[in-house]
């Protein structure tokens, strides 16, 4: 297996087509096809599904991972290295504690940071596919070829605007079974999990707002109730912009740092920053 063949495979998966990969690599489409055929012959397996966009087969995902590991090591060995760090992080983490990590990386020379925003319950899949070198995830089971360590816990509490809370007041509490709810996207199960813990089914009205900032703003505007991380919620509780719907209900999401087991000074440095700046228990 030649490095240019592995790089070509990774480019096809990243850019979606043989033609786009050829433009990225500054070669002809015919050269891309020849490299992939040679790599598949060497591996004895089909490595790319010729769909739109192209996708790696399970065997191909292993080699895409290898290609990105090789690229990182080559970058670090260059006389003036520029290391490419691809990391999966949830929108809530990026809007809160992970910003301190970004601020620290901003002071480093020769590092390109590529963030993939993905729900913490699904970010491990990006590691399996080789799309990222590391991920903030809620999965404590290490992906094959990766190490895992606990970071801390993000605590979420149910909140709403004061006007919304008054509208749905029922006796001394609230009409949880009928209140509209805001979720991040179809993968966001936090709100439904809290309702299930109360013995309730899915709410009748579910709004989707797929960015952390706008999700927060939608709850502030009274679109529905939602679970907000404490770092976002506490200033609004202090100002009166939001109120808690329950003082006892909360959802704790344990977070883990998964990264490739790869001898990389840059990846080690990033892991150290994440370890030091990660969420405190219950934060």
Backbone as CSV, one residue per row, in Angstrom:
resi,resn,N_x,N_y,N_z,CA_x,CA_y,CA_z,C_x,C_y,C_z
1,UNK,0.843,-1.194,0.000,0.000,0.000,0.000,0.876,1.240,0.000
2,UNK,0.672,2.103,-0.991,1.476,3.303,-1.138,0.771,4.481,-0.456
3,UNK,1.539,5.398,0.130,0.918,6.554,0.803,-0.019,7.343,-0.104
4,UNK,0.367,7.511,-1.403,-0.516,8.283,-2.279,-1.830,7.556,-2.549
5,UNK,-1.803,6.209,-2.511,-3.041,5.455,-2.665,-3.954,5.671,-1.458
6,UNK,-3.366,5.621,-0.266,-4.156,5.838,0.952,-4.711,7.263,0.978
7,UNK,-3.880,8.239,0.592,-4.343,9.623,0.561,-5.481,9.807,-0.440
8,UNK,-5.412,9.094,-1.556,-6.468,9.176,-2.558,-7.768,8.602,-2.029
9,UNK,-7.686,7.472,-1.337,-8.888,6.881,-0.740,-9.522,7.844,0.247
10,UNK,-8.713,8.445,1.111,-9.238,9.395,2.092,-9.874,10.598,1.403
11,UNK,-9.269,11.078,0.309,-9.800,12.236,-0.411,-11.156,11.922,-1.040
12,UNK,-11.315,10.711,-1.569,-12.602,10.318,-2.170,-13.694,10.327,-1.111
13,UNK,-13.396,9.756,0.051,-14.399,9.680,1.121,-14.709,11.077,1.656
14,UNK,-13.677,11.921,1.770,-13.884,13.260,2.322,-14.631,14.166,1.360
15,UNK,-14.348,14.060,0.066,-14.922,14.993,-0.910,-16.105,14.404,-1.681
16,UNK,-16.320,13.094,-1.577,-17.567,12.522,-2.073,-17.554,11.915,-3.461
17,UNK,-16.644,12.342,-4.321,-16.588,11.794,-5.679,-15.136,11.642,-6.122
18,UNK,-14.931,10.819,-7.157,-13.593,10.661,-7.722,-13.128,11.985,-8.346
19,UNK,-14.063,12.694,-8.965,-13.699,13.948,-9.626,-13.270,15.001,-8.605
20,UNK,-14.018,15.108,-7.511,-13.668,16.092,-6.479,-12.342,15.738,-5.817
21,UNK,-12.108,14.442,-5.620,-10.829,14.009,-5.053,-9.681,14.369,-5.989
22,UNK,-9.898,14.205,-7.296,-8.860,14.546,-8.271,-8.527,16.037,-8.220
23,UNK,-9.557,16.876,-8.107,-9.307,18.323,-8.010,-8.532,18.650,-6.740
24,UNK,-8.900,18.009,-5.637,-8.210,18.259,-4.362,-6.747,17.839,-4.423
25,UNK,-6.484,16.723,-5.096,-5.119,16.184,-5.150,-4.317,16.728,-6.334
26,UNK,-4.984,17.504,-7.215,-4.327,18.088,-8.395,-3.791,16.995,-9.329
27,UNK,-4.625,15.967,-9.541,-4.306,14.896,-10.484,-5.550,14.663,-11.340
28,UNK,-5.425,13.783,-12.321,-6.573,13.484,-13.174,-7.508,12.483,-12.490
29,UNK,-8.752,12.468,-12.934,-9.709,11.482,-12.414,-9.240,10.069,-12.733
30,UNK,-8.608,9.901,-13.902,-8.075,8.585,-14.274,-7.020,8.128,-13.270
31,UNK,-6.156,9.057,-12.818,-5.130,8.698,-11.835,-5.769,8.277,-10.517
32,UNK,-6.824,8.969,-10.123,-7.538,8.590,-8.889,-8.093,7.182,-9.022
33,UNK,-8.727,6.890,-10.151,-9.298,5.559,-10.368,-8.218,4.481,-10.340
34,UNK,-7.091,4.751,-10.971,-5.995,3.773,-11.010,-5.447,3.493,-9.613
35,UNK,-5.295,4.556,-8.814,-4.782,4.372,-7.448,-5.732,3.538,-6.606
36,UNK,-7.026,3.811,-6.742,-7.998,3.057,-5.949,-8.042,1.609,-6.388
37,UNK,-8.008,1.366,-7.696,-8.001,-0.010,-8.186,-6.774,-0.755,-7.675
38,UNK,-5.606,-0.095,-7.703,-4.379,-0.733,-7.218,-4.482,-1.033,-5.729
39,UNK,-5.078,-0.111,-4.968,-5.217,-0.318,-3.524,-6.195,-1.453,-3.241
40,UNK,-7.284,-1.518,-3.987,-8.258,-2.593,-3.806,-7.649,-3.940,-4.201
41,UNK,-6.823,-3.941,-5.225,-6.134,-5.176,-5.617,-5.197,-5.635,-4.511
42,UNK,-4.468,-4.688,-3.927,-3.555,-5.014,-2.834,-4.301,-5.525,-1.613
43,UNK,-5.450,-4.895,-1.302,-6.226,-5.294,-0.122,-7.058,-6.543,-0.390
44,UNK,-7.346,-6.815,-1.666,-8.182,-7.960,-2.007,-9.648,-7.748,-1.672
45,UNK,-10.060,-6.471,-1.536,-11.444,-6.157,-1.176,-11.860,-4.845,-1.827
46,UNK,-13.178,-4.685,-1.990,-13.714,-3.401,-2.430,-13.613,-2.429,-1.259
47,UNK,-13.062,-1.262,-1.514,-12.828,-0.295,-0.437,-13.748,0.915,-0.515
48,UNK,-14.322,1.166,-1.721,-15.175,2.339,-1.913,-16.472,1.916,-2.581
49,UNK,-17.595,2.333,-2.010,-18.888,2.152,-2.663,-19.053,3.293,-3.659
50,UNK,-19.251,2.943,-4.916,-19.352,3.969,-5.967,-20.761,4.543,-5.986
51,UNK,-21.148,5.164,-4.880,-22.446,5.805,-4.758,-22.251,7.311,-4.860
52,UNK,-23.330,8.054,-4.679,-23.236,9.511,-4.650,-23.798,10.022,-3.329
53,UNK,-22.969,10.473,-2.388,-21.512,10.530,-2.482,-20.886,9.151,-2.262
54,UNK,-19.613,9.010,-2.644,-18.900,7.755,-2.411,-18.741,7.523,-0.914
55,UNK,-18.780,6.240,-0.518,-18.616,5.885,0.888,-17.603,4.757,1.006
56,UNK,-16.870,4.752,2.097,-15.932,3.661,2.360,-16.689,2.433,2.829
57,UNK,-16.267,1.263,2.374,-16.778,0.007,2.920,-16.142,-0.192,4.303
58,UNK,-16.613,-1.171,5.089,-15.950,-1.418,6.379,-14.448,-1.625,6.251
59,UNK,-14.010,-2.355,5.217,-12.568,-2.527,5.009,-11.919,-1.201,4.629
60,UNK,-12.628,-0.396,3.854,-12.100,0.905,3.461,-11.967,1.862,4.629
61,UNK,-12.902,1.794,5.603,-12.841,2.674,6.767,-11.550,2.473,7.544
62,UNK,-11.092,1.221,7.614,-9.836,0.933,8.313,-8.678,1.654,7.623
63,UNK,-8.681,1.638,6.297,-7.584,2.262,5.555,-7.701,3.784,5.544
64,UNK,-8.925,4.315,5.597,-9.086,5.767,5.723,-8.495,6.225,7.049
65,UNK,-8.752,5.448,8.103,-8.159,5.759,9.405,-6.639,5.778,9.311
66,UNK,-6.090,4.739,8.659,-4.640,4.646,8.488,-4.112,5.838,7.697
67,UNK,-4.832,6.240,6.663,-4.407,7.373,5.837,-4.308,8.644,6.659
68,UNK,-5.271,8.873,7.538,-5.265,10.114,8.325,-4.213,10.062,9.426
69,UNK,-3.983,8.877,9.975,-2.902,8.744,10.949,-1.553,9.016,10.276
70,UNK,-1.371,8.444,9.086,-0.131,8.635,8.347,0.065,10.123,8.021
71,UNK,-1.011,10.796,7.607,-0.913,12.213,7.248,-0.491,13.053,8.448
72,UNK,-1.037,12.729,9.628,-0.661,13.479,10.828,0.818,13.304,11.144
73,UNK,1.311,12.062,11.069,2.719,11.800,11.365,3.639,12.474,10.360
74,UNK,3.248,12.457,9.086,4.052,13.123,8.053,4.083,14.626,8.307
75,UNK,2.917,15.207,8.648,2.858,16.639,8.920,3.795,17.018,10.066
76,UNK,3.783,16.203,11.114,4.606,16.522,12.278,6.101,16.358,11.991
77,UNK,6.442,15.546,11.007,7.847,15.321,10.670,8.397,16.364,9.699
78,UNK,7.519,17.206,9.158,7.964,18.208,8.189,8.820,19.274,8.877
79,UNK,9.726,19.930,8.137,10.580,20.969,8.728,9.777,22.098,9.382
80,UNK,8.682,22.514,8.736,7.792,23.514,9.327,6.398,22.894,9.381
81,UNK,6.165,22.028,10.370,4.964,21.211,10.359,3.681,22.011,10.575
82,UNK,2.626,21.594,9.871,1.269,22.071,10.127,0.422,20.828,10.347
83,UNK,0.034,20.607,11.585,-0.708,19.400,11.943,-2.201,19.641,11.842
84,UNK,-2.891,18.694,11.238,-4.332,18.781,11.030,-5.026,17.966,12.121
85,UNK,-5.740,18.634,13.011,-6.445,17.972,14.110,-7.946,18.006,13.840
86,UNK,-8.516,16.840,13.546,-9.960,16.724,13.336,-10.578,16.144,14.596
87,UNK,-11.542,16.861,15.172,-12.107,16.494,16.473,-13.623,16.582,16.410
88,UNK,-14.296,15.594,16.980,-15.757,15.622,17.105,-16.123,16.143,18.487
89,UNK,-17.054,17.088,18.529,-17.478,17.674,19.797,-18.954,18.031,19.686
90,UNK,-19.678,17.908,20.778,-21.105,18.241,20.747,-21.293,19.752,20.706
91,UNK,-22.448,20.187,20.215,-22.727,21.620,20.133,-22.745,22.254,21.516
92,UNK,-23.287,21.548,22.516,-23.344,22.106,23.869,-21.956,22.247,24.471
93,UNK,-21.088,21.253,24.252,-19.719,21.364,24.750,-18.996,22.523,24.068
94,UNK,-19.216,22.666,22.756,-18.557,23.736,22.012,-19.045,25.106,22.470
95,UNK,-20.293,25.186,22.903,-20.854,26.458,23.361,-20.470,26.778,24.801
96,UNK,-19.872,25.815,25.505,-19.552,26.042,26.920,-18.068,25.784,27.168
97,UNK,-17.723,24.657,27.799,-16.361,24.454,28.287,-15.326,24.257,27.180
98,UNK,-15.725,23.719,26.008,-14.735,23.453,24.959,-14.198,24.735,24.337
99,UNK,-14.867,25.857,24.575,-14.359,27.125,24.059,-12.982,27.444,24.640
100,UNK,-12.757,27.055,25.893,-11.450,27.287,26.505,-10.376,26.477,25.790
101,UNK,-10.736,25.278,25.303,-9.791,24.465,24.532,-9.468,25.167,23.217
102,UNK,-10.500,25.676,22.547,-10.287,26.394,21.287,-9.378,27.602,21.517
103,UNK,-9.607,28.322,22.613,-8.785,29.496,22.917,-7.327,29.108,23.114
104,UNK,-7.081,27.955,23.727,-5.694,27.525,23.920,-5.059,27.108,22.601
105,UNK,-5.797,26.358,21.771,-5.266,25.939,20.472,-4.945,27.163,19.613
106,UNK,-5.689,28.246,19.815,-5.455,29.472,19.042,-4.061,30.041,19.274
107,UNK,-3.424,29.673,20.376,-2.083,30.184,20.679,-0.982,29.286,20.121
108,UNK,-1.356,28.139,19.527,-0.364,27.197,19.013,-0.027,27.526,17.563
109,UNK,1.221,27.386,17.217,1.641,27.544,15.824,1.570,26.191,15.114
110,UNK,1.275,26.244,13.817,1.345,25.039,12.999,0.269,24.010,13.265
111,UNK,-0.916,24.448,13.677,-2.023,23.515,13.939,-3.267,24.005,13.229
112,UNK,-3.894,23.113,12.475,-5.199,23.373,11.871,-6.234,22.566,12.626
113,UNK,-7.203,23.244,13.221,-8.248,22.575,13.998,-9.503,22.451,13.143
114,UNK,-9.985,21.213,12.981,-11.226,20.965,12.231,-12.230,20.336,13.181
115,UNK,-13.263,21.071,13.513,-14.265,20.586,14.456,-15.459,20.021,13.705
116,UNK,-15.868,18.824,14.095,-17.087,18.193,13.588,-18.114,18.238,14.706
117,UNK,-19.180,18.986,14.518,-20.211,19.093,15.552,-21.143,17.894,15.431
118,UNK,-21.163,17.081,16.490,-21.959,15.854,16.496,-22.426,15.572,17.917
119,UNK,-23.633,15.047,18.042,-24.160,14.667,19.351,-23.191,13.722,20.049
120,UNK,-22.995,13.944,21.374,-22.005,13.141,22.097,-22.341,11.649,22.107
121,UNK,-23.614,11.313,21.882,-23.988,9.910,21.830,-23.675,9.240,20.508
122,UNK,-23.289,10.043,19.509,-23.041,9.506,18.168,-21.649,9.827,17.643
123,UNK,-20.853,10.597,18.400,-19.559,11.039,17.887,-18.550,9.904,17.750
124,UNK,-18.728,8.818,18.525,-17.791,7.692,18.410,-17.812,7.084,17.010
125,UNK,-18.930,7.218,16.312,-19.022,6.668,14.957,-18.049,7.374,14.018
126,UNK,-17.798,8.657,14.260,-16.838,9.381,13.434,-15.428,8.834,13.642
127,UNK,-15.131,8.376,14.861,-13.843,7.726,15.116,-13.750,6.408,14.365
128,UNK,-14.825,5.635,14.397,-14.815,4.328,13.715,-14.583,4.498,12.217
129,UNK,-15.160,5.538,11.645,-15.024,5.760,10.207,-13.686,6.405,9.863
130,UNK,-12.957,6.889,10.870,-11.697,7.559,10.599,-11.854,9.007,10.218
131,UNK,-13.039,9.597,10.438,-13.252,10.994,10.080,-12.541,11.947,11.035
132,UNK,-12.324,11.508,12.284,-11.708,12.370,13.288,-10.601,11.613,14.014
133,UNK,-9.683,12.370,14.614,-8.612,11.793,15.407,-9.032,11.581,16.850
134,UNK,-9.999,12.380,17.306,-10.427,12.320,18.700,-11.862,12.816,18.786
135,UNK,-12.522,12.496,19.891,-13.924,12.881,20.042,-14.284,13.032,21.508
136,UNK,-15.129,14.034,21.783,-15.812,14.124,23.066,-17.092,13.310,22.925
137,UNK,-17.221,12.263,23.733,-18.322,11.326,23.546,-18.900,10.908,24.894
138,UNK,-20.120,10.420,24.860,-20.728,9.867,26.071,-20.559,8.356,26.138
139,UNK,-19.837,7.795,25.184,-19.623,6.350,25.119,-18.341,5.979,25.874
140,UNK,-18.451,5.211,26.981,-17.256,4.851,27.747,-16.466,3.691,27.152
141,UNK,-17.026,3.029,26.132,-16.356,1.890,25.512,-15.462,2.371,24.381
142,UNK,-14.186,2.070,24.483,-13.226,2.576,23.499,-13.469,1.954,22.131
143,UNK,-13.460,2.795,21.105,-13.462,2.312,19.733,-12.149,1.580,19.489
144,UNK,-12.199,0.524,18.670,-10.990,-0.244,18.393,-9.882,0.664,17.873
145,UNK,-8.716,0.563,18.507,-7.587,1.388,18.129,-7.519,2.707,18.868
146,UNK,-8.463,2.940,19.802,-8.510,4.206,20.531,-8.366,3.973,22.026
147,UNK,-7.962,5.008,22.731,-7.973,5.013,24.185,-9.132,5.884,24.647
148,UNK,-9.569,5.692,25.888,-10.695,6.460,26.416,-10.404,6.851,27.852
149,UNK,-10.808,8.063,28.231,-10.654,8.508,29.608,-11.830,9.416,29.970
150,UNK,-12.280,9.389,31.242,-13.397,10.237,31.645,-12.987,11.699,31.719
151,UNK,-13.909,12.587,31.346,-13.657,14.022,31.395,-14.400,14.707,32.535
152,UNK,-15.609,14.267,32.795,-16.465,14.919,33.770,-17.912,14.741,33.356
153,UNK,-18.769,15.579,33.889,-20.206,15.445,33.657,-20.782,16.797,33.271
154,UNK,-21.635,16.800,32.254,-22.428,17.990,31.939,-23.826,17.785,32.493
155,UNK,-24.241,18.699,33.347,-25.580,18.614,33.949,-26.538,19.537,33.209
156,UNK,-27.703,18.996,32.889,-28.770,19.737,32.215,-29.978,19.836,33.142
157,UNK,-30.654,20.994,33.100,-31.857,21.181,33.916,-32.974,21.752,33.049
158,UNK,-34.238,21.365,33.334,-35.362,21.823,32.504,-35.724,23.270,32.832
159,UNK,-35.822,24.094,31.791,-36.102,25.511,32.005,-37.040,26.025,30.928
160,UNK,-37.634,27.184,31.213,-38.534,27.833,30.266,-38.582,29.316,30.603
161,UNK,-39.166,30.100,29.699,-39.357,31.522,29.986,-40.431,31.663,31.063
162,UNK,-40.414,32.741,31.829,-41.445,32.932,32.861,-42.868,32.920,32.294
163,UNK,-43.087,33.562,31.139,-44.426,33.590,30.544,-44.875,32.196,30.135
164,UNK,-43.959,31.419,29.566,-44.273,30.042,29.172,-44.638,29.218,30.404
165,UNK,-43.864,29.372,31.473,-44.125,28.604,32.696,-45.508,28.924,33.253
166,UNK,-45.893,30.193,33.249,-47.218,30.563,33.759,-48.329,30.007,32.871
167,UNK,-48.084,29.993,31.579,-49.095,29.497,30.637,-49.412,28.024,30.884
168,UNK,-48.390,27.253,31.253,-48.574,25.814,31.406,-48.582,25.362,32.862
169,UNK,-48.818,26.324,33.771,-48.893,25.952,35.180,-50.123,25.091,35.428
170,UNK,-49.956,24.067,36.246,-51.047,23.162,36.593,-50.935,22.872,38.089
171,UNK,-51.778,23.562,38.870,-51.679,23.416,40.325,-50.352,23.980,40.814
172,UNK,-49.591,23.175,41.541,-48.292,23.616,42.054,-47.146,23.256,41.104
173,UNK,-47.511,22.582,40.003,-46.497,22.183,39.047,-46.843,22.643,37.646
174,UNK,-46.508,21.802,36.666,-46.717,22.162,35.272,-47.316,20.973,34.523
175,UNK,-47.958,21.277,33.405,-48.620,20.239,32.618,-47.590,19.592,31.683
176,UNK,-46.734,18.733,32.256,-45.641,18.120,31.516,-46.130,17.307,30.314
177,UNK,-47.294,16.708,30.407,-47.790,15.839,29.337,-48.169,16.628,28.085
178,UNK,-48.483,17.910,28.236,-48.978,18.692,27.107,-48.041,19.815,26.672
179,UNK,-47.055,20.129,27.474,-46.197,21.273,27.146,-45.365,21.019,25.887
180,UNK,-45.331,21.973,24.951,-44.415,21.858,23.806,-42.964,21.837,24.289
181,UNK,-42.124,21.134,23.555,-40.729,20.974,23.943,-39.825,21.353,22.770
182,UNK,-38.631,21.809,23.077,-37.632,22.107,22.061,-36.546,21.035,22.138
183,UNK,-36.187,20.439,20.990,-35.072,19.497,20.927,-34.059,20.030,19.919
184,UNK,-32.829,19.517,20.026,-31.753,19.974,19.145,-31.942,19.418,17.734
185,UNK,-32.087,18.106,17.633,-32.350,17.440,16.359,-32.942,16.069,16.646
186,UNK,-33.055,15.238,15.605,-33.699,13.932,15.781,-32.885,13.002,16.666
187,UNK,-31.609,13.301,16.903,-30.779,12.466,17.769,-30.881,12.868,19.241
188,UNK,-31.454,14.014,19.510,-31.517,14.554,20.869,-32.627,13.851,21.645
189,UNK,-32.238,12.996,22.590,-33.213,12.238,23.376,-33.284,12.706,24.827
190,UNK,-32.616,13.810,25.176,-32.564,14.230,26.574,-33.942,14.584,27.116
191,UNK,-34.688,15.412,26.379,-35.994,15.840,26.858,-36.964,14.661,26.961
192,UNK,-36.954,13.788,25.962,-37.832,12.627,25.983,-37.457,11.691,27.135
193,UNK,-36.158,11.611,27.436,-35.741,10.778,28.549,-36.240,11.302,29.876
194,UNK,-36.233,12.624,30.046,-36.753,13.190,31.287,-38.249,12.922,31.429
195,UNK,-38.986,13.067,30.323,-40.428,12.778,30.371,-40.675,11.306,30.688
196,UNK,-39.881,10.412,30.105,-40.037,8.981,30.374,-39.784,8.680,31.847
197,UNK,-38.802,9.379,32.448,-38.524,9.180,33.868,-39.696,9.629,34.727
198,UNK,-40.513,10.519,34.203,-41.727,10.950,34.906,-42.923,10.076,34.569
199,UNK,-42.699,9.038,33.767,-43.779,8.139,33.390,-44.640,8.655,32.264
200,UNK,-44.115,9.577,31.468,-44.876,10.194,30.388,-44.331,9.781,29.030
201,UNK,-45.204,9.830,28.028,-44.804,9.516,26.669,-44.294,10.744,25.944
202,UNK,-44.105,10.635,24.624,-43.616,11.766,23.834,-44.576,12.951,23.914
203,UNK,-44.065,14.174,23.892,-44.931,15.357,23.943,-45.677,15.538,22.625
204,UNK,-46.822,16.225,22.644,-47.602,16.398,21.409,-46.952,17.343,20.412
205,UNK,-46.181,18.323,20.890,-45.537,19.303,20.005,-44.042,19.299,20.297
206,UNK,-43.244,19.035,19.255,-41.782,19.014,19.401,-41.179,19.947,18.346
207,UNK,-40.478,20.980,18.797,-39.795,21.909,17.905,-38.327,21.501,17.790
208,UNK,-37.759,21.589,16.607,-36.342,21.279,16.398,-35.580,22.557,16.080
209,UNK,-34.541,22.816,16.865,-33.691,23.988,16.656,-32.239,23.501,16.735
210,UNK,-31.557,23.324,15.584,-30.325,22.539,15.554,-29.011,23.300,15.761
211,UNK,-28.997,24.391,16.527,-27.738,24.982,16.975,-27.873,25.292,18.458
212,UNK,-26.768,25.205,19.187,-26.833,25.398,20.631,-27.310,26.806,20.979
213,UNK,-26.769,27.822,20.304,-27.165,29.197,20.603,-28.643,29.418,20.328
214,UNK,-29.120,28.946,19.172,-30.518,29.182,18.803,-31.475,28.312,19.613
215,UNK,-31.039,27.117,20.029,-31.842,26.297,20.940,-32.065,27.075,22.234
216,UNK,-30.987,27.608,22.785,-31.064,28.411,24.005,-32.013,29.593,23.811
217,UNK,-31.877,30.281,22.678,-32.702,31.450,22.411,-34.172,31.066,22.234
218,UNK,-34.430,29.904,21.599,-35.815,29.458,21.410,-36.497,29.212,22.749
219,UNK,-35.773,28.651,23.712,-36.334,28.446,25.049,-36.576,29.797,25.718
220,UNK,-35.647,30.728,25.564,-35.814,32.073,26.135,-37.031,32.787,25.544
221,UNK,-37.315,32.517,24.251,-38.432,33.182,23.580,-39.776,32.518,23.848
222,UNK,-39.765,31.377,24.553,-41.018,30.730,24.906,-41.545,29.739,23.887
223,UNK,-40.693,29.302,22.954,-41.147,28.322,21.962,-41.499,26.995,22.624
224,UNK,-40.790,26.643,23.646,-41.036,25.399,24.387,-40.089,25.337,25.564
225,UNK,-40.196,24.258,26.339,-39.217,24.069,27.410,-38.076,23.208,26.867
226,UNK,-36.940,23.293,27.510,-35.809,22.484,27.074,-34.824,22.276,28.204
227,UNK,-33.977,21.281,28.031,-32.902,21.003,28.977,-31.666,21.787,28.551
228,UNK,-31.170,22.634,29.434,-30.025,23.482,29.135,-28.859,23.153,30.058
229,UNK,-27.628,23.171,29.540,-26.473,22.963,30.408,-26.341,24.113,31.404
230,UNK,-25.862,23.802,32.600,-25.804,24.802,33.665,-25.014,26.044,33.252
231,UNK,-23.950,25.863,32.491,-23.138,27.011,32.103,-23.937,28.026,31.284
232,UNK,-24.891,27.553,30.489,-25.765,28.447,29.732,-26.912,28.954,30.586
233,UNK,-27.391,28.122,31.489,-28.626,28.395,32.219,-28.447,29.370,33.377
234,UNK,-27.355,29.252,34.116,-27.226,30.002,35.368,-27.331,31.521,35.200
235,UNK,-26.704,32.140,34.181,-26.881,33.595,34.032,-28.336,33.991,33.794
236,UNK,-29.090,33.170,33.064,-30.499,33.487,32.802,-31.370,33.292,34.034
237,UNK,-31.030,32.343,34.868,-31.765,32.186,36.127,-31.528,33.401,37.025
238,UNK,-30.286,33.866,37.032,-29.959,35.025,37.870,-30.662,36.288,37.377
239,UNK,-30.802,36.438,36.052,-31.435,37.638,35.500,-32.945,37.538,35.438
240,UNK,-33.484,36.335,35.585,-34.926,36.146,35.478,-35.408,35.871,34.076
241,UNK,-34.482,35.741,33.104,-34.884,35.458,31.730,-35.463,34.054,31.606
242,UNK,-35.033,33.132,32.460,-35.543,31.772,32.486,-35.836,31.358,33.920
243,UNK,-36.721,30.375,34.047,-37.029,29.795,35.359,-36.904,28.279,35.260
244,UNK,-36.570,27.645,36.366,-36.544,26.185,36.418,-37.963,25.652,36.484
245,UNK,-38.230,24.578,35.737,-39.535,23.931,35.819,-39.565,22.884,36.926
246,UNK,-38.408,22.499,37.407,-38.323,21.535,38.503,-36.985,21.731,39.203
247,UNK,-37.009,21.722,40.519,-35.764,21.861,41.272,-35.087,20.513,41.502
248,UNK,-35.832,19.431,41.278,-35.234,18.113,41.513,-34.812,17.424,40.217
249,UNK,-35.470,17.739,39.115,-35.166,17.056,37.860,-33.880,17.600,37.237
250,UNK,-33.022,16.699,36.821,-31.852,17.066,36.038,-31.383,15.824,35.279
251,UNK,-30.586,16.056,34.254,-29.997,14.960,33.482,-28.485,15.165,33.472
252,UNK,-27.757,14.178,33.952,-26.298,14.224,33.935,-25.774,13.389,32.770
253,UNK,-24.931,13.989,31.962,-24.338,13.299,30.818,-22.835,13.162,31.058
254,UNK,-22.354,11.942,31.414,-20.904,11.748,31.565,-20.211,11.876,30.203
255,UNK,-19.091,12.550,30.192,-18.349,12.744,28.952,-16.993,12.045,29.029
256,UNK,-16.548,11.560,27.868,-15.276,10.848,27.762,-14.500,11.409,26.578
257,UNK,-13.188,11.300,26.677,-12.300,11.703,25.592,-11.743,10.436,24.961
258,UNK,-12.113,10.225,23.712,-11.576,9.090,22.965,-10.643,9.624,21.872
259,UNK,-9.484,8.982,21.741,-8.517,9.395,20.730,-7.776,8.174,20.222
260,UNK,-7.263,8.304,19.018,-6.465,7.228,18.467,-5.234,6.998,19.332
261,UNK,-4.874,5.728,19.499,-3.618,5.399,20.185,-2.479,5.592,19.188
262,UNK,-2.044,6.812,19.106,-1.083,7.227,18.091,-0.048,8.109,18.764
263,UNK,1.246,7.836,18.516,2.307,8.646,19.113,2.418,9.952,18.343
264,UNK,1.679,10.936,18.794,1.641,12.235,18.130,1.765,13.326,19.182
265,UNK,2.845,14.128,19.150,2.979,15.223,20.118,1.816,16.210,20.061
266,UNK,1.316,16.486,18.856,0.222,17.454,18.730,-1.055,16.899,19.335
267,UNK,-1.361,15.629,19.056,-2.563,15.021,19.625,-2.422,14.878,21.139
268,UNK,-1.217,14.577,21.617,-0.979,14.517,23.062,-1.217,15.884,23.702
269,UNK,-0.758,16.923,23.036,-0.936,18.275,23.569,-2.406,18.654,23.641
270,UNK,-3.161,18.307,22.578,-4.596,18.579,22.580,-5.290,17.804,23.699
271,UNK,-4.927,16.542,23.871,-5.534,15.725,24.925,-5.266,16.333,26.298
272,UNK,-4.053,16.859,26.502,-3.742,17.500,27.769,-4.616,18.714,28.031
273,UNK,-4.868,19.513,26.987,-5.726,20.691,27.134,-7.163,20.295,27.445
274,UNK,-7.665,19.280,26.759,-9.034,18.818,26.998,-9.161,18.269,28.416
275,UNK,-8.153,17.513,28.839,-8.164,16.934,30.186,-8.183,18.040,31.252
276,UNK,-7.398,19.083,31.029,-7.272,20.158,32.018,-8.474,21.100,32.021
277,UNK,-9.087,21.319,30.855,-10.149,22.318,30.724,-11.552,21.709,30.629
278,UNK,-11.626,20.371,30.719,-12.918,19.695,30.592,-13.892,20.039,31.701
279,UNK,-15.143,19.605,31.566,-16.176,19.982,32.536,-15.916,19.376,33.906
280,UNK,-16.190,20.148,34.946,-16.119,19.626,36.299,-17.352,18.774,36.560
281,UNK,-17.317,17.869,37.559,-18.498,17.052,37.870,-19.720,17.922,38.116
282,UNK,-20.784,17.619,37.359,-22.040,18.345,37.537,-22.035,19.745,36.941
283,UNK,-21.022,20.075,36.126,-20.945,21.431,35.566,-21.746,21.542,34.281
